Amino acid sequence: MSDIEKLELKTEIKSAIVYQKGVQITQTGSINLSNGEQLIKISNLPETLDKESIRVKGLGNGKIINISVEFNSKKEYKTKEYKKLNDEREKLEKEIKKYQIELDRTKELIEKIKKIESEFYDNWAKAYALGEVDLSNFDEFYAQINKNYTDKIDKVESLEDKLKELKIEIQVIQNKISKLGPIEEVHNFYEININVNVLEKGAFDIELRYTMFEAWWTPFYDAVLIENKARLTVMANVYNRTGLDWKNIELEISTASLKPIKLIKPEPLILKEHIPYAAKADMAPKKKAKMPLSATRATTGFFADGNIADDDSGIVVEKLAAEMEAEPMPDITETYAEVSENIGVQSFKIPDLIDIPSDKNPHPVNLTVQELETEKKYFWSSAISENVIIRDTLINGDLLLLAGNVKIYFKEEFLGETSIPLIAPKEKFKLGTRVSYDLKIDKKLVNRTKIKKPIKGILKNSYEHKITIKNLNKVSEELTIYDKIPHSSSENIKVEIIEINLEPTKKELGVLKWKLNTKGLNEKTIQYKYNVEYKKDIIITPSLP
C-alpha cells in the first residue's frame, strides 16, 4: 500500500450532533477515482478527537479494503499574521518619524522667535531713546510676533498628542505580535488513509464521523403562564470549543451523553468497638493488598443509549449514540427543532443550516415549545399578611427536561428567573410564585384580656383573632392559610386553644394550617381564641403581645 500514490481528499463539516458532553462530527467529501487499488488521504483532523470513535463509509462502485489512522505533526509558520502586523507597525513608525521631524522643526522655530523677540526689544529700546521709532511700530511688531509664537505652541501640543496616539497604536500591535508566540510552531493532527478497490472509475463520496469532548450544550427555558396553561419554550446554549468552525451545518441536539454511566456497588459499613490502648504488634491490621485497576471497575455499567457493560470482562461494549436510528415525531412548528426519541434519549434536529464558530461564547438555539397544563394554588401567611401568593404547578408532557434556568412570565409581565432540577415526563413541578389580588385576607386582634391579679399564683392572658377571606375574582382553586399562636416548651407556661370555628388541617409547634376550597366562596371567617397561663414569678421570652 506504501507504493500507491496517496490522493488527498478535502472534506467539509456537514453535520454535528451535540450531546450533554461531547459532539459527533460528520465530514464529507467527493473524489474521482480510476479503476484499481487507490489510496485516499484525509489530513489535518483535530488532535483532540477520540481516535476509537472514527468511522468511515463511502458511496461508489468499489470496496474499502483497509482504513488506517495515524497521528502526525508538522511545522507551521505564521508568516501571514506576522507580515500583516509588521506592515502596520512599519507604517506607524514612518508616521511617527514624520511627525517627530515636524515637531523638532516647530520647536526650532519657537526658539528662533524667542531670539528675534529678545533682539528686537534690545534694539527697539535704543532706537526709541534716540527718537528713531514710535510706539505704533512696537505694538504692530508685538502683535505679529505674539501670534506666531502662540500658533507654534498650539502646533507643538497637537503634534505631541498625535505622537502619543501613534505610540499607543504601536504598543497594541507589539502586544499582538508577542501573543503570536514563535514564528514557527508544531501542529499535531490525525491523518486517515483509506485503501479502496475501485471496480468502476467515477466519483466516490466519502463520509467521516468522529467524536470530540470539547463541545456540549446546556438547556434553558422560557415559561409563559396563562389561564390554566403554560407555554414552555425549550432552548439550548451550544458551546463549541473544538477549534473547528461549524459553517452552514446540520445541527442536532441530543439529551444523550457520551460519558458512560457506571453502577457503583456500596461497600459494607462495619461498626467496630473502639480499643483505647495500643494494639499489640501481632494484632496490628495488615495492609490491604492493592487490587488491580481492572478489578476495581464496576462489573456492570449502563450508558445513556441503553448499552450494558460485559459482566465477565469488565470492558464496556459501546455503541455510538448517534448511530441509533431516530424515529422522527411530527414537526411542532416551523421555527423549532424536529423532536425524536429513542430508548428515552431525545434529539432535536434544527430545521435550518446554522453557523457556530469555535469560541468561548454560548450560541443559543430554539429546540421546541410545548403547552403544559397547570394547577394554580393560593397561599397566605400571617408572617407576610399584606400579600396573597399564587403559584402554578406545571404538569410536564412527554419531554425529559434537563436541569437549567427558567425565565418566568405571567402573560407579558416578567416575574423573574429560577432554576429547575431534572424533570421526568409527566412529572409535576412548581413555577411562578407571585402576588395575587384575586383574594383579600385580613387578620385582626379582636380581643385581648390580661388578668392583673394572680389566681393561685397563676397569671392568664387571653387572645382572640379573626381572619377574614374575601373572594374578589371568583377564585375556585385551593387556598392554604398559615397562622401561628404561641407554643410553650416549659411546663410552667401553658398555651391552650379554647375556641375555634374551623379546625386546622394541621397543627405543629403552634403553627396552624388550613386548606380551603374557594369554589363558590364569597367570604369566610376563621376565628379562634386561646389562653396563655403562667406562674407569676417567671419571665417569658419573647414577651407576650
C-alpha positions in Angstrom: 0.0 0.0 0.0 3.0 2.3 0.6 3.8 2.2 -3.2 0.4 3.6 -4.1 0.2 7.3 -4.6 -1.9 9.0 -1.9 -4.8 11.1 -3.2 -5.7 13.9 -0.8 -9.4 14.3 -0.2 -10.7 17.7 1.0 -13.7 17.4 3.4 -16.1 19.8 5.0 -18.1 19.6 8.2 -21.6 18.6 7.1 -23.3 18.0 10.4 -22.8 17.8 14.2 -24.7 16.1 16.9 -24.1 17.8 20.2 -24.6 15.8 23.4 -24.7 16.9 27.0 -21.0 16.3 27.0 -19.3 15.8 23.7 -20.1 16.1 20.0 -20.2 13.8 17.0 -18.9 15.5 13.8 -19.6 14.3 10.3 -17.3 15.5 7.5 -18.0 14.7 3.8 -16.0 15.0 0.6 -16.1 13.7 -3.0 -13.2 12.5 -5.2 -12.9 11.0 -8.7 -11.1 7.6 -8.7 -9.8 5.4 -11.5 -10.0 1.6 -11.7 -7.9 -0.5 -9.4 -6.5 -0.1 -5.9 -6.4 3.6 -4.7 -5.3 5.2 -1.5 -7.2 8.2 -0.2 -5.8 10.5 2.4 -7.8 12.8 4.8 -5.5 15.0 6.7 -5.5 17.8 9.3 -8.1 16.3 11.6 -8.0 17.7 15.1 -5.6 16.1 17.6 -8.3 16.1 20.3 -10.7 13.8 18.6 -11.4 10.4 20.0 -9.4 8.0 17.8 -11.5 5.0 18.7 -14.7 6.8 17.5 -13.6 7.3 13.9 -16.0 5.7 11.4 -15.6 5.9 7.6 -18.1 4.9 4.9 -18.3 5.6 1.2 -20.7 5.7 -1.7 -19.4 4.5 -5.1 -18.7 1.4 -7.2 -15.9 -0.1 -5.1 -14.9 -1.6 -1.8 -13.0 -0.3 1.2 -10.2 -2.7 1.8 -8.5 -1.1 4.8 -8.5 2.0 6.9 -5.6 3.2 9.0 -5.3 6.2 11.4 -2.0 7.9 12.0 -1.0 10.7 14.4 1.3 13.2 12.7 2.8 16.6 13.2 4.2 19.3 11.1 5.8 22.7 11.4 3.7 25.8 10.6 4.9 29.3 10.0 2.8 32.3 10.9 4.2 34.5 8.1 0.9 36.0 7.1 0.0 37.1 10.6 3.4 38.5 11.2 3.6 40.2 7.8 0.3 42.0 8.4 1.2 43.2 11.8 4.7 44.2 10.8 3.3 46.2 7.8 1.0 48.1 10.2 3.9 48.7 12.6 6.2 50.0 9.9 3.5 52.3 8.6 3.0 53.7 12.1 6.8 54.1 12.6 7.0 56.1 9.4 4.2 58.4 10.6 5.9 58.8 13.9 9.1 59.8 12.2 7.4 62.3 10.0 5.5 63.9 12.9 8.7 63.9 15.1 10.6 65.8 12.4 7.8 68.3 12.1 7.7 68.7 15.9 11.5 69.2 16.1 11.3 71.8 13.3 8.5 73.7 15.1 10.4 73.8 18.3 13.4 75.2 16.5 11.1 78.0 15.0 9.9 78.8 18.5 13.5 79.2 19.7 14.2 81.5 16.7 11.1 83.6 17.5 12.2 83.9 21.1 15.7 85.1 19.9 14.3 87.5 17.4 11.9 88.9 20.1 14.8 89.4 22.5 17.0 91.2 20.0 14.1 93.4 18.9 13.4 94.5 22.4 17.0 95.4 23.0 17.3 97.3 19.6 13.9 99.0 19.9 14.7 100.4 23.4 17.9 102.1 22.0 16.1 103.4 18.9 13.2 104.7 21.0 15.6 106.5 23.3 17.2 108.2 20.2 13.6 109.1 18.9 14.0 106.9 15.8 10.8 104.8 16.4 7.4 105.4 18.0 5.0 103.2 20.0 2.8 102.3 17.0 5.7 100.3 15.4 6.2 98.5 18.7 2.5 97.5 19.0 2.4 96.2 15.5 5.5 94.0 15.9 4.4 92.7 19.3 1.0 91.6 17.9 2.7 89.8 15.0 5.3 88.0 17.0 2.9 87.0 19.7 0.6 85.5 17.1 3.4 83.5 15.5 4.5 82.3 18.9 1.0 81.2 20.0 0.4 79.3 16.7 3.6 77.4 17.1 2.9 76.4 20.7 -0.5 75.1 19.7 1.1 73.1 16.8 3.6 71.6 19.2 0.8 70.4 21.6 -1.2 69.0 18.6 1.9 67.1 17.3 2.8 65.7 20.7 -0.8 64.4 21.1 -0.7 62.8 17.7 2.7 61.2 18.5 1.3 59.8 21.8 -1.7 58.2 20.0 0.6 56.6 17.4 2.9 55.2 20.1 -0.1 53.6 21.8 -1.2 52.1 18.5 2.3 50.7 18.0 2.2 49.2 21.5 -1.1 47.5 20.8 0.4 45.9 17.6 3.5 44.9 19.5 1.3 43.1 22.1 -0.4 41.2 19.3 2.9 40.2 17.8 4.0 39.0 21.3 0.8 36.9 21.7 1.5 35.1 18.4 4.5 33.5 20.0 7.2 32.0 17.9 7.0 32.3 14.1 7.4 28.5 13.9 5.2 26.1 15.8 4.4 22.4 15.7 0.9 21.4 14.6 -0.4 18.0 15.6 -3.1 16.3 13.7 -4.7 12.9 12.7 -4.5 11.5 9.2 -6.7 8.8 7.8 -5.7 6.6 5.0 -8.4 4.7 3.1 -7.4 1.9 0.8 -10.2 1.4 -1.9 -10.5 -1.2 -4.6 -12.3 0.7 -7.4 -14.4 -1.5 -9.6 -15.5 1.2 -11.9 -14.0 4.7 -12.2 -16.1 7.7 -11.2 -17.0 9.9 -8.3 -16.8 8.5 -4.8 -18.5 10.2 -1.8 -16.7 9.6 1.5 -18.3 10.2 4.9 -16.1 10.5 8.0 -17.5 10.6 11.6 -15.7 11.1 14.9 -16.4 12.4 18.4 -14.8 15.1 20.5 -15.4 16.2 24.1 -14.7 20.0 23.5 -18.3 20.8 22.8 -21.5 20.5 24.8 -24.9 22.2 25.4 -26.9 23.4 28.4 -30.7 23.9 28.5 -32.6 27.0 29.4 -36.3 27.8 29.3 -38.9 30.5 28.9 -42.2 29.8 30.8 -45.2 32.0 30.0 -48.1 31.4 32.4 -51.6 32.0 31.2 -55.1 30.8 32.3 -54.7 27.1 33.2 -51.9 26.7 30.7 -48.2 27.3 30.4 -46.2 27.8 27.3 -42.8 26.3 27.8 -40.1 27.1 25.3 -37.1 24.8 25.4 -33.8 26.3 24.2 -30.1 25.3 24.2 -26.9 27.1 24.7 -24.4 25.4 22.4 -20.7 25.6 23.3 -18.2 24.9 20.5 -14.5 24.8 21.7 -13.3 22.2 19.3 -11.1 24.6 17.3 -13.3 23.9 14.3 -15.7 26.5 13.0 -19.1 24.9 12.1 -20.2 26.7 8.9 -23.6 26.1 7.3 -24.0 22.7 9.0 -26.9 20.5 10.0 -27.2 20.7 13.8 -28.8 18.1 16.1 -29.1 18.5 19.9 -29.3 15.2 21.9 -30.1 14.6 25.6 -27.7 11.6 25.5 -24.2 11.8 26.9 -21.0 10.3 25.6 -19.9 9.8 29.2 -20.6 6.2 30.3 -22.8 5.7 33.4 -21.4 3.2 35.9 -23.2 1.2 38.6 -21.1 1.5 41.7 -21.9 -1.0 44.4 -21.9 0.2 48.0 -19.2 -1.2 50.3 -20.0 -2.8 53.6 -20.2 -0.4 56.6 -18.8 -2.3 59.5 -19.0 -0.9 63.0 -16.2 -1.8 65.4 -15.6 -1.3 69.1 -13.0 1.4 69.8 -10.0 0.0 71.7 -8.3 2.9 73.6 -5.0 1.2 74.2 -2.3 0.5 71.5 -2.7 -2.8 69.7 0.0 -5.4 70.0 2.3 -5.9 67.1 0.7 -9.3 66.2 -2.8 -7.7 66.4 -1.9 -4.8 64.1 -4.0 -5.0 60.9 -2.2 -6.0 57.8 -2.1 -3.6 54.9 -4.8 -4.4 52.4 -3.3 -5.5 49.1 -4.0 -3.2 46.3 -6.4 -4.5 43.7 -5.5 -4.3 40.1 -7.2 -1.5 38.2 -9.4 -3.9 36.2 -10.7 -5.4 39.4 -11.8 -2.1 40.8 -14.1 -1.4 38.0 -17.8 -1.9 38.4 -18.9 -5.1 36.8 -21.9 -3.6 35.2 -22.2 -0.2 33.6 -25.2 1.5 31.9 -25.0 4.0 29.1 -27.3 6.8 28.1 -28.2 4.9 25.0 -29.1 1.7 26.9 -25.9 -0.4 26.3 -24.6 -2.5 29.2 -21.1 -3.5 30.1 -19.9 -7.1 29.8 -20.1 -8.7 33.3 -17.2 -11.1 32.7 -14.6 -8.9 31.1 -15.5 -5.5 32.6 -15.0 -4.0 29.2 -17.6 -1.6 28.1 -19.4 -2.6 24.9 -20.3 0.8 23.5 -22.5 1.7 20.6 -22.3 5.3 19.4 -25.4 7.1 20.4 -25.5 8.9 17.1 -25.8 5.5 15.3 -29.1 4.8 16.8 -31.8 5.3 14.1 -34.1 8.0 15.5 -37.8 7.8 14.7 -38.9 11.3 14.0 -42.1 12.8 15.5 -44.2 15.3 13.6 -43.0 18.9 13.4 -44.1 21.0 16.3 -43.7 24.4 14.5 -41.6 25.5 11.6 -39.4 27.6 13.7 -38.4 24.9 16.2 -36.5 21.7 16.0 -37.9 18.3 15.0 -38.1 16.1 18.1 -37.3 12.4 18.1 -36.9 9.9 20.8 -35.2 6.6 21.1 -34.9 4.5 24.3 -35.5 7.5 26.5 -33.0 9.7 24.6 -34.5 12.7 22.9 -32.9 14.6 20.0 -33.8 17.9 18.4 -33.0 18.4 14.7 -32.6 22.1 13.9 -34.6 22.7 10.6 -32.2 25.3 9.2 -28.5 25.2 8.4 -26.5 27.0 11.1 -23.1 28.6 11.8 -21.5 28.1 15.2 -17.9 29.3 15.4 -15.3 27.8 17.8 -15.1 30.4 20.6 -15.8 30.8 24.3 -19.4 32.1 23.8 -22.7 30.3 24.2 -24.7 30.1 21.0 -28.5 29.8 21.7 -30.8 27.8 19.5 -34.6 27.1 19.8 -35.4 23.4 20.4 -39.1 23.1 20.9 -42.2 24.6 22.6 -45.0 22.7 24.4 -48.2 23.7 26.0 -48.4 22.3 29.6 -51.4 22.0 31.9 -51.2 23.9 35.2 -52.7 23.8 38.6 -52.9 27.1 40.5 -52.8 27.3 44.3 -53.1 30.3 46.6 -51.2 30.8 49.8 -51.4 33.3 52.6 -49.3 33.6 55.7 -49.7 35.9 58.7 -45.9 36.4 58.5 -46.4 38.5 55.4 -50.1 39.3 55.8 -50.2 42.0 53.2 -49.7 39.6 50.3 -51.7 36.7 48.9 -49.3 34.4 46.9 -50.2 32.3 43.9 -48.1 29.6 42.4 -48.5 27.3 39.4 -47.9 23.6 39.4 -47.0 22.5 35.9 -47.6 19.0 34.6 -44.8 18.0 32.2 -45.5 16.5 28.9 -43.6 13.7 27.1 -40.2 15.5 27.1 -37.4 15.0 29.6 -36.5 18.4 30.9 -32.9 18.7 31.9 -31.8 20.9 34.9 -31.5 24.5 33.8 -32.5 28.1 34.4 -36.0 29.3 33.6 -37.3 32.8 32.9 -40.9 33.1 34.0 -43.5 35.4 32.6 -47.1 35.9 33.6 -48.7 36.8 30.3 -46.5 39.8 29.3 -45.1 40.5 32.7 -41.6 39.2 33.6 -41.7 37.6 37.1 -38.1 36.6 37.5 -35.7 33.8 36.9 -35.3 30.5 38.8 -33.9 27.0 38.1 -35.5 23.6 37.8 -34.0 20.2 38.5 -34.3 17.2 36.2 -38.0 16.8 35.4 -39.2 13.4 34.1 -42.0 13.1 31.6 -45.5 13.6 33.2 -43.8 14.8 36.4 -45.2 17.9 38.2 -43.1 20.9 39.1 -43.7 24.3 40.6 -43.1 27.7 39.0 -44.2 31.3 39.0 -44.6 32.3 42.6 -46.2 35.8 42.5 -48.5 38.2 44.3 -52.2 37.9 43.6 -55.0 40.4 44.1 -57.8 37.9 43.5 -58.3 37.3 47.2 -58.1 39.7 50.1 -57.2 38.3 53.5 -57.1 40.3 56.8 -56.1 39.2 60.3 -57.3 41.2 63.3 -56.9 41.0 67.0 -60.5 41.1 68.2 -59.9 40.9 71.9 -57.0 40.8 74.4 -57.6 40.3 78.1 -55.0 40.2 80.9 -55.8 39.2 84.5 -53.7 41.5 86.6 -54.3 39.8 90.0 -53.0 36.2 90.0 -55.3 33.4 91.0 -53.4 30.8 93.0 -50.2 32.3 91.8 -51.2 31.8 88.1 -51.5 34.7 85.5 -53.6 34.3 82.4 -53.7 36.2 79.1 -56.5 35.7 76.7 -56.3 36.5 72.9 -59.0 36.3 70.2 -58.1 36.6 66.5 -60.2 36.8 63.3 -59.1 36.0 59.8 -61.4 37.3 57.0 -61.2 35.9 53.5 -62.8 37.7 50.6 -63.0 36.2 47.1 -62.8 39.2 44.8 -62.4 37.4 41.4 -64.4 34.2 41.7 -61.3 32.1 42.5 -62.0 28.4 42.6 -58.6 27.0 43.4 -57.2 25.7 46.7 -56.2 28.2 49.3 -53.7 27.4 52.0 -53.6 29.6 55.1 -50.7 29.7 57.6 -51.0 31.3 61.0 -49.4 30.9 64.4 -50.1 31.1 68.1 -47.5 30.9 70.9 -46.0 27.5 71.7 -44.6 26.6 75.1 -41.5 24.5 75.8 -41.8 25.0 79.5 -44.1 23.2 82.0 -44.6 26.5 83.8 -46.2 28.0 80.7 -49.5 26.6 79.2 -51.0 27.6 75.9 -54.5 26.3 75.1 -56.9 27.0 72.2 -60.3 27.4 73.9 -62.5 28.3 70.9 -62.1 27.8 67.2 -64.8 27.9 64.5 -62.8 25.9 61.8 -60.4 23.1 62.9 -56.9 23.4 61.2 -55.8 20.8 58.7 -52.5 20.6 60.7 -51.1 22.0 63.9 -47.4 21.8 64.7 -45.5 23.8 67.3 -48.1 26.5 67.3 -48.2 26.8 63.5 -51.8 26.4 62.2 -52.5 25.4 58.6 -55.9 25.4 56.9 -56.6 24.2 53.3 -59.8 25.7 51.9 -61.8 25.1 48.7 -62.6 28.6 47.4 -65.1 27.4 44.7 -68.3 29.3 45.2 -66.9 31.1 48.2 -67.6 34.8 48.6 -66.4 35.4 52.1 -65.3 33.3 55.0 -64.1 34.0 58.6 -61.8 31.9 60.7 -62.0 32.9 64.4 -60.2 31.4 67.3 -59.4 32.2 70.9 -56.5 31.0 73.1 -55.2 31.4 76.6 -51.6 31.7 77.9 -51.3 30.7 81.6 -48.0 31.0 83.5 -46.7 31.3 87.0 -46.4 34.9 88.2 -42.7 34.6 89.2 -41.4 33.5 85.8 -40.2 35.8 82.9 -41.5 34.8 79.5 -39.2 35.4 76.5 -40.0 36.6 74.0 -42.6 38.8 75.8 -46.3 38.3 75.2 -48.2 40.7 73.0 
